[in-house]
Amino acid sequence: MVKDKMVELLQEHFELNLYEARAYVALVGFGVLTPAELASVSEVPAPRTYDVLRSLEKKGFAISQPGKVNKYRPVHPENILEKFIEEWQERVKEELEAKKKAKDELLQLMRPLIETEIPKYGVEKVWVVRGIRNATLKTKEMFEDVKEQILLADDGYIAINLESDIIKAIDNGAKAKIIVAPNVLQRLGTSKIMDYYKKGKLELKVLDKFELPMLICDDEVFFALEDMAARYFNYETQIWIKDFRIKALFEGKFNEYWKKAKKA
């Protein structure tokens, strides 16, 4: 119904609650109403009409006419809705400036912590990462920090969804060797990764099957534990390790895959 749509829009975009929205629509439709009349023509409960109308007045959507029995009329929709938007824009602008100022102040206060030589993540060299969002953030962080070498054995996510991060790391000087499954290679057809491969800026091979997809960036290793149910719900458990000995073990496995793989 049109009335329901009007109520929905007022609630969703103009910060009126359900009863306020119903009352305003009724006022626009009838022009002038007393609290008792409002209860009879709208779905606002009689005990709530006084409070609802006073709230509308306070928010600028209605004007009261004092008398033996108070009457209320609506502020013209074009005027109040435009005024609301103008005030909202100003409020958002102020909130945005406040957040930017808070960000600058926080960065200034945190600079001694960021620049200290004490390890930022304590002495831990192993992290458990759960969920596709967190895994993506961790992978992006690895590509941002890599200086020398990227080794990627990918069966379906990283090369396609984090292509720009890989390309940026290569542009910053990292060398890359990438192994992908055949289905991933097909999807890389006109990608930047394929373009860089053809130009000799990275090495790319294809392998039908590999049991252990992995990402190695310098001394950091990232891999997923096998859990088909978790993969179905995008909540795989993945392990991040920073240790040159573990890196050497995984690099050995990667090199096994590399020898078996065929050029793209």
ZALUM-27283 format. One record per residue: z negated, y negated, x negated of N, C-alpha, C in turn; residue in three letters; residue number from 1. Coordinates in steps of 0.02 Angstrom, whole numbers. Each point is the difference from the previous one (the first is absolute). Layout:
      n_Z      n_Y      n_X     ca_Z     ca_Y     ca_X      c_Z      c_Y      c_X   type   seq
        Z        Y        X        Z        Y        X        Z        Y        X    ala   NUM
...
***
This chain:
      n_Z      n_Y      n_X     ca_Z     ca_Y     ca_X      c_Z      c_Y      c_X   type   seq
        0       60      -42        0      -60       42        0      -63      -43    met     1
       29      -53       27        4      -63      -38      -70      -27      -14    val     2
      -44        4       50      -68      -25       -9      -36       36      -57    lys     3
        8       65       -3      -32       39      -53       27      -19      -68    asp     4
       66      -14       -3       30      -20      -64      -26      -67      -23    lys     5
       -9      -47       48      -28      -65      -18      -70        7      -27    met     6
      -40       41       33      -69       12      -23        0       31      -70    val     7
       45       48      -10        4       33      -65       18      -49      -56    glu     8
       49      -44       13       20      -48      -51      -55      -50      -15    leu     9
      -35      -22       51      -56      -47      -11      -55       32      -42    leu    10
      -13       63       13      -52       36      -39       23       10      -72    gln    11
       62       21       -7       24       21      -66       13      -59      -46    glu    12
       24      -56       27       22      -55      -43      -39      -65        7    his    13
      -41       -6       52      -32      -65       11      -76        4        7    phe    14
      -28       56      -23      -72        8      -10      -41       -7       65    glu    15
       29       21       56      -38        3       62      -20       73       12    leu    16
      -60       10       27      -18       69       18       31       17       68    asn    17
      -12       60       23       34       25       60      -14      -44       61    leu    18
      -64      -16       12      -17      -40       59       26      -72       -6    tyr    19
       -3      -28      -60       26      -68      -10       75       -2       13    glu    20
       36       50      -25       72        2       10       17        7       74    ala    21
      -36       43       36       12        8       72      -15      -65       37    arg    22
      -54      -33      -19      -19      -62       33       51      -54      -12    ala    23
       26       -5      -62       49      -53      -15       65       12       38    tyr    24
       22       62        4       60       16       38      -10      -18       74    val    25
      -59       14       26      -14      -18       70        0      -76       10    ala    26
      -29      -37      -47       -1      -73        5       70      -28       -2    leu    27
       42       27      -45       69      -24       -4       37       14       66    val    28
      -16       57       30       34       19       61      -23      -40       61    gly    29
      -66      -14        4      -28      -33       60      -14      -74       -9    phe    30
       -1      -24      -61       -9      -71      -13      -72      -20       -9    gly    31
      -40        3       54      -71      -18       -3      -40       54       35    val    32
      -55       22      -32      -41       53       28      -73      -13      -14    leu    33
      -42       19       48      -72        2      -12      -17       68      -29    thr    34
      -60        9      -28      -18       66      -25        5       54       53    pro    35
      -21      -17       62        3       50       53       72       18       17    ala    36
       43      -50        1       70       12       15       33       42      -55    glu    37
      -20      -14      -61       27       38      -56      -16       75        8    leu    38
      -61       14       20      -20       70        9       41       34       54    ala    39
       22      -37       49       36       30       56       74       10      -15    ser    40
       27      -38      -48       73        5      -12       16       33      -67    val    41
      -51       16      -38       13       31      -65      -44       62       -8    ser    42
        6       32      -56      -40       59      -14      -60      -18      -44    glu    43
      -21      -63        5      -61      -21      -36      -59       12       45    val    44
      -50       39      -20      -59       13       42      -36      -64       18    pro    45
      -23       -5       62      -33      -60       24      -58      -23      -45    ala    46
      -42       44      -25      -56      -23      -42       24      -31      -67    pro    47
       63       11      -17       24      -24      -65       42      -63        6    arg    48
       18      -21       60       49      -54        7      -24      -66      -30    thr    49
      -64      -18        9      -26      -63      -27        6        0      -77    tyr    50
      -23       53      -30        2        4      -73       72        0      -26    asp    51
       43       36       34       70        4      -22       34      -68        5    val    52
      -10      -36       55       31      -65        8      -28      -51      -50    leu    53
      -65        2      -12      -28      -45      -51       28       15      -69    arg    54
       10       65      -14       29       19      -64       72      -25       -7    ser    55
       39        6       54       68      -26        0        1      -75      -12    leu    56
      -48      -35       31       -5      -72      -10      -16      -17      -73    glu    57
      -46       37      -28      -20      -11      -69       59       12      -48    lys    58
       41       50       16       57       16      -43       61      -44       13    lys    59
       -6      -44       50       54      -48       13       53       23       49    gly    60
      -11       58       33       49       26       47      -12      -23       71    phe    61
      -57      -31       15      -15      -22       68      -39      -66       -2    ala    62
        3      -36       56      -37      -62        8      -41        6       64    ile    63
      -63      -22       -2      -43        5       59        0      -66       39    ser    64
       -8        6       64       -6      -57       45      -69        4       32    gln    65
      -48      -40      -26      -69        4       26       -3      -18       75    pro    66
      -46       30       33      -10      -14       71      -55       45       26    gly    67
       -7        0       66      -49       44       30       12       72      -23    lys    68
       63       18       -1       21       64      -29       54      -14      -53    val    69
      -14       18      -62       48      -13      -53       67       33       14    asn    70
       53      -37      -15       67       28        5       31       -3      -70    lys    71
       45       44      -11       33        3      -66       75        3        9    tyr    72
       34      -37      -42       73        2       -1       24       17      -70    arg    73
       58       29       -7       23       20      -67       30      -58      -38    pro    74
       -7        1      -64       40      -43      -43       70       30       -2    val    75
       50      -41        4       69       25        4       14       48      -58    his    76
       28       59       15       11       50      -52       38      -26      -61    pro    77
       52      -40       13       40      -26      -56      -43      -41      -48    glu    78
      -46      -40       29      -42      -43      -42      -52       40      -38    asn    79
      -37       43       34      -55       36      -33       26       52      -49    ile    80
       55       34       17       25       51      -45       28      -31      -64    leu    81
       33      -57        7       26      -35      -59      -58      -26      -43    glu    82
      -51      -27       34      -58      -26      -35      -36       57      -37    lys    83
       -5       56       33      -33       58      -31       37       20      -64    phe    84
       67        3        4       39       20      -59       -9      -50      -57    ile    85
        0      -64       16       -9      -51      -52      -68        8      -34    glu    86
      -51       10       40      -67        8      -27       -6       65      -40    glu    87
       33       52       25       -1       64      -36       35       -6      -67    trp    88
       56      -36       -2       36      -10      -63      -44      -36      -51    gln    89
      -35      -51       24      -44      -38      -44      -58       43      -25    glu    90
      -27       40       46      -55       44      -18       21       52      -52    arg    91
       59       29       11       26       50      -46       13      -31      -68    val    92
       27      -62        1       13      -35      -63      -65      -11      -38    lys    93
      -52      -20       35      -65      -11      -33      -29       65      -26    glu    94
        7       54       39      -25       65      -22       38       25      -61    glu    95
       66      -12        0       41       21      -57      -20      -37      -63    leu    96
      -11      -66        7      -21      -40      -58      -69       23      -25    glu    97
      -45       16       48      -66       23      -19        3       66      -37    ala    98
       44       46       22        7       64      -34       30       -8      -69    lys    99
       49      -44       -7       30      -13      -66      -52      -29      -47    lys   100
      -40      -46       25      -53      -30      -41      -52       53      -20    lys   101
      -18       44       48      -47       53      -15       28       48      -52    ala   102
       65       15        5       32       44      -48       -3      -30      -70    lys   103
       18      -64       -6       -2      -33      -65      -71       -1      -29    asp   104
      -49      -13       44      -70       -3      -23      -23       69      -22    glu   105
       18       52       38      -19       68      -18       31       21      -67    leu   106
       64      -16      -10       33       17      -62      -33      -35      -59    leu   107
      -19      -63       11      -34      -37      -52      -68       31      -17    gln   108
      -37       19       52      -66       31      -11        6       69      -31    leu   109
       54       36       17        8       68      -24       34        5      -68    met   110
       27      -56      -24       37        2      -63      -40       30      -57    arg   111
      -64      -18       -8      -38       32      -55       -4       76        7    pro   112
       -2       24       63       -3       72       12       68       32      -15    leu   113
       53      -36       19       67       27       -9       18        3      -74    ile   114
      -20      -51      -38       21       -6      -69      -47       34      -50    glu   115
      -57       25       25      -47       33      -45       31       63      -30    thr   116
      -24       17      -59       26       60      -33      -35       64       24    glu   117
      -51       -9       41      -32       59       30       49       33       48    ile   118
        9       66       -2       48       33       45      -12      -21       73    pro   119
       52      -21       33       -7      -28       67      -20       53       51    lys   120
       15       62      -13      -15       52       47      -54       48      -27    tyr   121
      -43      -27      -42      -53       41      -29       30       49      -49    gly   122
      -34       55      -13       24       49      -48       39       56       33    val   123
        6       -1       67       34       53       35       74        1      -19    glu   124
       25       60      -10       71        8      -15       34       45       51    lys   125
      -36       15       53       28       42       53      -16      -33       68    val   126
       53       -7       41      -10      -27       68       33       46       50    trp   127
      -31        6       58       30       35       57       26      -52       48    val   128
       64        7       18       33      -49       44       24       37       62    val   129
      -20      -23       58       19       34       62       41      -46       45    arg   130
       51       26       31       40      -38       47       60      -32      -33    gly   131
       55       -5       38       63      -25      -27       -5      -73      -22    ile   132
      -39      -40       38       -6      -71      -17      -35       -9      -68    arg   133
      -56       34       -9      -37       -6      -62       39       29      -59    asn   134
       36       55       13       41       29      -53       55      -48      -21    ala   135
       30      -33       48       53      -48      -15      -27      -58      -42    thr   136
      -58      -25       19      -30      -56      -38      -16       21      -72    leu   137
      -26       61       -8      -16       24      -68       63        9      -41    lys   138
       53       27       31       63        9      -35       30      -66      -21    thr   139
       -2      -49       44       25      -67      -17      -38      -28      -59    lys   140
      -66       10       -1      -41      -24      -55       20       32      -66    glu   141
       16       65        2       22       35      -60       66      -29      -26    met   142
       46      -14       45       64      -29      -21       -9      -71      -28    phe   143
      -47      -36       28      -13      -68      -25      -29        1      -71    glu   144
      -41       51      -15      -35        2      -64       38       37      -55    asp   145
       49       40       18       34       41      -51       35      -44      -51    val   146
       -5       22      -63       30      -38      -54       57       38      -34    lys   147
       -8       66       -7       47       38      -42       43       50       38    glu   148
      -32       44       39       38       56       27      -20       20       70    gln   149
       51       14       41       -9       27       68       33       69        2    ile   150
      -39       49       20       26       67       13      -15       17       73    leu   151
       52       10       38       -9       10       72       37       63       23    leu   152
      -38       47       28       29       58       34      -15       -8       74    ala   153
       51      -16       38      -10      -24       68       37       44       51    asp   154
      -37       23       50       31       42       52        8      -36       66    asp   155
       -8      -67        1       16      -31       63      -29      -67       18    gly   156
      -41      -33      -41      -29      -63       23        9      -58      -49    tyr   157
      -21       10      -62       -7      -57      -46       66      -33      -16    ile   158
       50       39      -20       64      -29      -21       33      -40       55    ala   159
       -9       23       62       33      -34       57      -40      -61       23    ile   160
      -65        8        6      -41      -53       30      -26      -52      -50    asn   161
       -2       19      -64      -26      -47      -50       54      -16      -52    leu   162
       62        0       21       55      -12      -45       -7      -67      -36    glu   163
      -17      -52       37       -4      -66      -31      -53       -3      -54    ser   164
      -55       37        9      -54        1      -49       23       36      -64    asp   165
       38       54        9       27       36      -58       48      -44      -38    ile   166
       45      -32       35       50      -44      -32      -34      -57      -38    ile   167
      -51      -29       30      -35      -55      -33      -33       24      -64    lys   168
      -30       60        2      -32       27      -60       52       11      -55    ala   169
       59       24       18       54       11      -49       23      -67      -28    ile   170
        8      -49       43       20      -67      -22      -51      -30      -48    asp   171
      -63       20        8      -53      -26      -44       -7       40      -65    asn   172
       44       49       -9        2       35      -64      -19       73        0    gly   173
      -22       27       55      -19       71        2       62       44        3    ala   174
       -2       57      -33       53       49        4      -17       50       55    lys   175
       51       24       35      -14       43       58       43       63       -1    ala   176
      -32       56       12       33       64       11      -21       25       68    lys   177
       48       12       44      -15       16       70       34       66       19    ile   178
      -39       44       30       26       62       28      -10       -4       76    ile   179
       52       14       38       -6       -1       73       26       64       30    val   180
      -24       15       60       26       57       38       69      -19       28    ala   181
       42       48       17       68      -15       26        0      -46       60    pro   182
      -47        9       47       -1      -43       59      -15      -72      -17    asn   183
      -40      -10      -52      -16      -68      -22       61      -31      -34    val   184
       36       40      -40       60      -25      -34       51      -26       50    leu   185
        8       35       55       48      -22       52      -19      -68       27    gln   186
      -64      -12        9      -23      -63       28        3      -57      -50    arg   187
        6       17      -64        5      -51      -52       72      -23      -12    leu   188
       46       24       41       71      -11      -10       20      -69      -24    gly   189
      -17      -53       36       20      -68      -19      -60      -42      -22    thr   190
      -52       33      -23      -62      -35      -18        6      -34      -68    ser   191
      -49      -43      -13       -4      -33      -65      -15       51      -55    lys   192
      -39       51       17      -15       53      -49       65       34      -22    ile   193
       43       16       46       64       31      -17       43      -47      -41    met   194
       -2      -63       18       38      -51      -37      -25       -4      -73    asp   195
      -66        0       -8      -29       -3      -68       16       64      -39    tyr   196
        3       56       34       17       63      -33       72       -3      -26    tyr   197
       45      -24       41       70       -4      -20       10      -49      -57    lys   198
      -44      -50       -4        5      -49      -54      -39       21      -62    lys   199
      -33       58        3      -37       25      -57      -68      -31      -11    gly   200
      -27      -31       52      -65      -33       -6      -58       47       16    lys   201
       15       58       28      -51       51       11       34       68       -1    leu   202
      -40       53       -8       26       68        1      -18       32       67    glu   203
       48       36       28      -10       29       66       28       71        3    leu   204
      -41       46       24       22       69        9      -22       26       68    lys   205
       30       56       20      -16       30       64      -21       73      -11    val   206
      -51       21       36      -27       68       -6      -13       26       70    leu   207
       24       60       14       -6       29       67      -72        6       22    asp   208
      -44       20      -46      -70       11       20      -46      -11      -59    lys   209
      -55      -35       13      -53       -6      -50      -67        1       37    phe   210
      -46       40      -24      -63       12       35      -48      -58       -4    glu   211
        9      -43      -50      -50      -52      -11       33      -69       -8    leu   212
       14      -34       56       23      -69       -6      -52      -42      -37    pro   213
       23      -48      -39      -48      -38      -40       29      -67      -20    met   214
      -45      -46      -17       20      -64      -29      -44      -10      -62    leu   215
       33      -14      -56      -36      -15      -62       22      -69      -23    ile   216
      -48      -45       -7       14      -67      -27      -45      -10      -61    cys   217
       31        2      -59      -39       -2      -63      -52       56        2    asp   218
      -65      -17       -2      -52       52        0      -28       16       69    asp   219
       30      -28       53      -24       11       68       41       54       34    glu   220
      -35       44       35       33       55       36      -20       -4       74    val   221
       48       11       44      -13       -2       72       36       59       33    phe   222
      -36       40       38       30       58       33      -39       16       63    phe   223
       32       36       46      -31       18       64      -23       72       -2    ala   224
      -57       13       32      -23       68       11       40       30       57    leu   225
       15       64       -6       41       33       52      -40       10       64    glu   226
       21      -33       53      -33        6       65       51      -19       54    asp   227
       33       49       28       54      -13       48      -24      -36       62    met   228
      -61       18       23      -26      -33       60      -12      -74      -13    ala   229
      -30      -15      -59      -12      -70      -17       65      -38       -9    ala   230
       51       33      -29       65      -32       -9       31      -17       68    arg   231
       -8       44       48       28      -11       67      -28      -63       31    tyr   232
      -65      -12      -12      -33      -59       29       -3      -59      -48    phe   233
       40        3      -54        2      -54      -50      -69      -16      -28    asn   234
      -40       53      -12      -67      -11      -27      -13       48      -58    tyr   235
       49        7      -43       -7       43      -58      -54      -26      -47    glu   236
      -32       46      -34      -47      -18      -53       39       -1      -65    thr   237
       -3      -57      -35       35       -7      -63      -49      -18      -54    gln   238
       17       21      -60      -45       -9      -57       32      -46      -52    ile   239
      -38      -49      -22       21      -44      -55      -45       13      -59    trp   240
       30       12      -58      -38       14      -61       28      -42      -56    ile   241
      -44      -30      -39       21      -36      -60      -34       33      -60    lys   242
       38       44      -33      -26       36      -58       59       27      -39    asp   243
        5      -15      -64       59       19      -39        8       75       -4    phe   244
      -56       39        4        6       72       -3       30       29       64    arg   245
      -24      -26       57       29       22       65       72      -22        4    ile   246
       14      -60      -24       69      -25        0       45       46      -39    lys   247
      -24       25      -57       40       45      -42       15       65       37    ala   248
      -48       26       37       11       61       39       53      -10       53    leu   249
       -5      -55       37       48      -14       53       69      -16      -29    phe   250
        0      -34      -57       64      -16      -31       36       64      -22    glu   251
      -40       49      -22       30       65      -18       33       32       60    gly   252
      -34       -3       58       29       28       61       63      -38       20    lys   253
       -3      -66       -6       57      -41       17       60       19      -44    phe   254
      -13       10      -64       55       17      -46       30       68       18    asn   255
      -41       47       25       28       63       25       49      -11       56    glu   256
      -20      -43       48       44      -17       56       64      -34      -26    tyr   257
       -9      -43      -48       57      -39      -27       53       46      -30    trp   258
      -22       52      -36       46       47      -31       39       39       53    lys   259
      -34       17       56       32       38       54       46      -43       43    lys   260
      -15      -65        3       36      -44       46       71      -14      -24    ala   261
       42      -19       48       70      -17      -15       11      -76        6    lys   262
       46      -25      -36       16      -71        4       22      -19       70    lys   263
      -20      -58       22       17      -22       68       74      -14        6    ala   264
***
